[in-house]
Amino acid sequence: MRVRVGEVVVRVAGDASILDAVREAGVSLPALCDDARLTPAGSCRACLVRAGGKLVAACVTPAAEDVPVEVDADDLRASRRAAVELIVSALPPYALDDDHAGSELAGVCRDLGITPGTARGSGGRGRDDSHPYVRLDRDLCIACGRCVRMCAEVQGTFALTLTGRGSGTVVAPGTGGPWARSDCVACGGCVDTCPTGALTEPGLPGGGHAPELPRTRTTCGYCGVGCSLDVLTSDGAVTAVLPARDGPVNRGHACVKGRFAHGFLRSPDRLTRPLLRRAGRLEAVSWEEALDHVARGLLAAVTAGGPDAVAAISSARATNEENYLLQKFMRVVIGTNNVDNCSRLCHAPSAAGLTAAFGLPGGTDRFEDVESADCLLVVGANPVEAHPVVGARLLQRVLRGARLVVADPRAVGLARHADVHLRPRPGTNVALFHGMAHVLLAENLVDEEFLRLRAAGLPELTALLAGYSPERTSAVTGVPAADVVAAARLFGRARRPAIVYGLGVTEHLHGTDGVRVLANLAILRGAVGTGRGFGVNPLRGQNNVQGASDMGALPDLLPGYGRVTDPDARARAGRMWGVPVPPRPGLRIPEMFAAARSGELRALWIVGEDVCATDPDSTHVVEALESCPLVICDELFLSETARRADVVFPAASWLEKEGTFVNFDRRFQRVRAALAPPGAARPDFEIIHAVAAALGVDLGCATPAQALAECGRLAPVFAGLSHERLDREGAVPWPCPDPDRPGESSLYRERFATPDGLAHLSAAPYLPPGEEPDARYPLVLVTGRRWAHYNSGGMTRRTDNLRLDPTDRLDVHPVDAARHTLADGDRVTVRSRHGQARLTVRLSDDVRPGQVFCAFHFPASGVNALTSDRGDTATSCPEYKVTAVRLEPASAGGEPAARQT
């Protein structure tokens, strides 16, 4: 609609407020209780205007087409000034001093001519400095409620409240007590929205608001959401990391890791010089000496065992360009396809399953579309902790009315808000999804036209599903039959359903089958490639899991997913690189370790992965490294893996390098260096070039930009991508074959990328997991993540996040604790058929009786000594989610082998 503001006519949405119209007109108007991301409150009265002759608060008054708005009259300015003066008069004198000059309130006072002397309150309400990242000065709180609404409406934690009466009203944790012991998850949103500096973060001057310091826009290097961050630096150090308001994915939001966990950069543990093993000890040496040793070792390995005696593990933490360059190094310089990345340990079943179902190894839809679904099926994922920005936005969608079905053995995160919470026995996903599909077919909740025209495999699936009645499904999964039916009906009757899933689907013996039969649900509903639903979307665990595979850091696939067994794909790469590509697929990560233990693998280069901490059956991983004649490691710190290396290259972190990442919904985004690496540390891109040069080979691609450009020439799906374009546009999804056209954010609108153009239903039967509990090992252990830490904890444990989550713990149901005579806080030895770990008991009904849960953020606990080397039958992804264990008093066993790194 059209609204007149003074002499200016603007066009605004039908639900716009007068404040929206005033801002659209470019008129400055204070609004201390308003944040455009939040519902309006109208409490501060600083935005008073005249509309239709009446004095109103602009933020809470709807705009109207025939009602003129007056802003600049003298009496209006006087009214606004009086409202703000009243607020300021209750604040202490320092509220407007130089230390708080950057606050929103200080700016409003300058605009209104209110002097610092107006602040003359006595203060005395005190401070709360208990939290490492959020500091509260109660005397500066004006009870605007923005922090409370931010916590509720954006983050969805509901950790804050306003307490007290009248002028004594102040923000406080809803649980009472110190902030550090509250439900706050340290997203930083309350700090960002606070207009006065009552809430600040340590080290950030200017009333809690960003000072004029150099800023570098980059992409977060923690989980796979792909948040855009502005990094503020001063004197060669990070002052603050702020979520970008215009971030295409995060929209001004962040989590405790991306926002605050950058203290590892200053850790005294950072590696700053290359290390070389001499007489059994790692010693600091020059780059020249380290590179010479590596070059001679690689040549010796090839001479002794051929090119396949060398292997490399690339990294989902590295950039696309670094992954591209490493796989090129292995294929061009060494002459082997023995290159893999850590997607093998998490989402390899996603790539295999989604490719089989739809044709491409990525999620089907962009997150903005998923957010608009009217029914969300969230499976095997806890995004509230592992992907907090996604979790917060999914929760907001649910609070606005979307129906929610969660399938997760634990009652955590979104499960607490679910319409139906399915709690299957670990390892029974396939049966659960088949049970839901049975209901969809039996009650005709399917898209018959879509199935007839765009899908294949329905007769085979129909025959299989006859054996998966809700009752039989219940017998296998432990989920009540009525819940299976209720979940299927919610999904089947939705107009725009969407599926979001995580590692609880993939990290199983039959993980690829799990992905495929989960995809069946979307296909049966016609909810993929149609706009009548938003497909199947994996949440990637690390910042560049998608990109590492996209770039060809895989033993059987080239950049852009051409198969090494395909002569045409090999020929295309061979022409680009000037050497033939080996025709035989290389070793997967588990096969690399087996080959090292058998003596066949003679050199292993590990880039940015602490395999001794994160890979399953870690005892055998250690044996593999100790058996391999040459182990090379690129690392930030002396991790357990680096301690066992022969050469350790000091690497740059994600805040110290250039390149790109690909996030969970296939968006390429730029990574930019905010700092120089410490000492002699180098980006992995430069390290790979240096090793190639030591072997007398020029890999080309002198810069990361050139590497991405070469990848685009090799892989048509990336041909439209470049650093220049990303610098200009911010984020571009693949497929993107044309530099002059947008990438495809939603896939398969015309046809699927399978050979016949159809979506393929899977009739894979349910098969039991690789491990089952028994009398000796009666409990099932599930491993995963917690909110304050990331992966093996190598970065987050070197930050103040350790104050928020200082120890590893084992979640045990009170029934099992009583059976084992365990109390909260007891130390316990956890034994499996493969090893043992030491953990601290936490009594919790988040888990069901018979199941226990722990994370793997503290390698010293030895958690991955418990897990087995059984892997997905299609991709070798480990079965992290099902391990049979027993509990013993801590004194009953020896110490785990791992040390904290």
Beta strands, then each sheet from edge to edge (+ up, - down):
strand 1: 2-5
strand 2: 8-11
strand 3: 48-51
strand 4: 54-57
strand 5: 69-70
strand 6: 127-128
strand 7: 135-137
strand 8: 160-163
strand 9: 170-173
strand 10: 199-200
strand 11: 215-219
strand 12: 228-234
strand 13: 237-243
strand 14: 275-278
strand 15: 281-284
strand 16: 310-313
strand 17: 339-340
strand 18: 375-379
strand 19: 403-407
strand 20: 420-422
strand 21: 455-456
strand 22: 497-501
strand 23: 536-538
strand 24: 603-607
strand 25: 630-635
strand 26: 647-650
strand 27: 659-662
strand 28: 667-671
strand 29: 731-733
strand 30: 759-760
strand 31: 779-784
strand 32: 809-812
strand 33: 827-832
strand 34: 836-843
strand 35: 851-855
strand 36: 883-889
sheet 1: 1+ 2-
sheet 2: 4+ 3- 5+
sheet 3: 6+ 7- 10+
sheet 4: 8+ 9-
sheet 5: 11+ 12- 13+
sheet 6: 15+ 14- 26+ 25+ 24+ 16+ 17+
sheet 7: 20+ 19+ 18+ 22+ 23+
sheet 8: 21+ 30+
sheet 9: 27+ 28- 29+
sheet 10: 31+ 35+ 32- 34- 33+ 36- 31+
end
